[in-house]
Amino acid sequence: MVGYYENKVLRFAGKVRAGMVPFVKRKLIADLKPLRTGRCPFGNLPDAKSSRWGGGVTAEQMRAFIWTRPELVAQIRFVEWTAEGRLRHAAYLGLRSDKSAREVHREP
């Protein structure tokens, strides 16, 4: 799950599955492990219902997630923003160290 900041609130932008080959998943899990927290960092979750293409996240689904503090920045390739404000066809490209998480804002 990835997001961006809007007016100091972290907004959920979508789920990213593409690009998550086993080696990448293992590395990312290791990087995220020390950032675990007990609460969801996204200000716009839960959604009232799951979306048509699985982009929504309901309160019931949220109970199964392991949350982390939003400190890492991922490079994500995507096709466009949906009408719901979510990423369409998102793919993970890697982590970035040249930008802080608070500097990540929605790109048009």
QUICORDA-V148829 format. One record per pair of residues at least 24 apart in sequence whose C-alpha atoms are under 7 Angstrom apart, sorted by the first residue. I is the first residue (numbers start at 1). J is the second residue. If there is no record, write none. Layout:
i=I j=J
i=I j=J
This chain:
i=4 j=104
i=4 j=105
i=4 j=106
i=5 j=102
i=5 j=104
i=5 j=105
i=6 j=105
i=9 j=43
i=10 j=41
i=10 j=42
i=10 j=43
i=11 j=42
i=11 j=43
i=11 j=44
i=12 j=42
i=12 j=44
i=13 j=85
i=13 j=86
i=13 j=87
i=14 j=55
i=14 j=86
i=14 j=87
i=15 j=55
i=16 j=90
i=16 j=91
i=16 j=92
i=17 j=91
i=18 j=90
i=18 j=91
i=18 j=92
i=19 j=91
i=19 j=92
i=19 j=93
i=20 j=92
i=32 j=68
i=35 j=68
i=35 j=69
i=36 j=67
i=36 j=68
i=36 j=69
i=37 j=67
i=37 j=68
i=37 j=69
i=38 j=67
i=39 j=67
i=40 j=67
i=41 j=69
i=41 j=70
i=70 j=101
i=71 j=101
i=72 j=101
i=73 j=100
i=73 j=101
